[in-house]
Amino acid sequence: MRAAPALVPAGREAELLRALLDELAGSRQSERAVPREQLLALAACKSAIKKGTPLAAEEIRQLVEDWQATEQPYTCPHGCPIAVEIGYQELLRRFKRV
């Protein structure tokens, strides 16, 4: 590997390459090639900031701004939820205040 997309964090290039190769190897021979969107979704997830990664306040602000500007802010590219909306009444119920 000589280069990686800018969105891949430094030091995580090999992990992304292995994940992409695993995805390609896992697709059945009788199927068409893995859709480009699926590979891009995998690359986005592998390149994402992971839980527990320390961030400066400005990095957090920029991350939230970028997240809010996305077309689908409630799921990751694979469709897994990353945010949920809980109403006031639901919060009260969960904390046994109703």
C-alpha positions in Angstrom: 0.0 0.0 0.0 1.5 3.3 -1.0 -1.4 5.7 -0.1 -4.8 5.7 1.7 -7.8 8.0 1.5 -7.5 11.1 3.7 -10.3 9.9 5.9 -8.3 6.9 7.1 -6.5 7.7 10.4 -2.8 7.4 10.4 -1.7 4.0 11.5 -5.0 2.3 10.6 -4.4 1.8 6.9 -3.5 -1.9 7.2 -6.6 -2.5 9.2 -8.8 -0.9 6.6 -7.0 -2.9 3.8 -7.5 -6.2 5.6 -11.2 -5.4 6.2 -11.8 -4.5 2.5 -10.0 -7.7 1.4 -12.0 -9.8 3.8 -15.2 -8.2 2.5 -14.2 -8.9 -1.1 -13.1 -12.5 -0.3 -16.4 -13.1 1.6 -18.6 -12.2 -1.5 -19.6 -15.4 -3.3 -18.0 -16.0 -6.7 -21.4 -16.3 -8.4 -22.4 -12.8 -7.3 -21.4 -9.7 -8.9 -18.5 -7.7 -7.4 -19.2 -6.2 -4.0 -21.1 -2.9 -4.6 -19.0 0.2 -4.3 -21.4 1.7 -1.7 -20.8 -1.3 0.5 -17.1 -0.9 0.3 -17.3 2.8 1.0 -19.6 2.1 4.0 -17.0 -0.4 5.3 -14.2 2.1 4.8 -16.2 4.9 6.6 -16.9 2.6 9.6 -13.3 1.4 9.8 -12.1 5.0 9.6 -14.5 6.4 12.2 -13.4 7.8 15.5 -13.8 4.9 18.0 -15.3 5.0 21.4 -12.9 6.1 24.1 -10.7 8.1 21.7 -9.7 11.4 23.4 -10.7 14.5 21.5 -10.2 18.2 22.1 -13.2 20.4 22.5 -12.8 21.9 19.0 -12.6 18.4 17.5 -15.8 17.4 19.3 -17.6 20.5 18.0 -16.4 19.9 14.4 -17.5 16.2 14.7 -21.0 17.2 15.8 -21.3 19.8 13.1 -20.2 17.3 10.4 -22.6 14.7 11.8 -25.5 17.1 11.8 -24.8 18.0 8.2 -25.2 14.4 7.0 -28.2 13.2 5.0 -28.9 10.4 7.5 -27.6 11.5 11.0 -29.3 8.7 12.9 -27.5 5.7 11.4 -24.0 4.7 10.3 -23.4 3.8 6.6 -24.3 0.2 7.4 -27.7 1.3 8.9 -26.8 0.7 12.6 -28.3 3.4 14.9 -25.9 6.0 16.2 -28.5 8.3 17.8 -32.0 8.1 19.1 -34.5 10.6 20.1 -36.2 10.1 23.5 -39.1 12.3 24.5 -39.5 13.9 27.8 -42.3 11.5 28.9 -40.1 8.6 28.0 -37.2 9.9 30.1 -39.6 10.3 33.0 -40.8 6.8 32.6 -37.3 5.4 32.4 -36.3 7.1 35.6 -39.5 6.0 37.3 -40.8 9.6 37.7 -44.3 8.9 36.2 
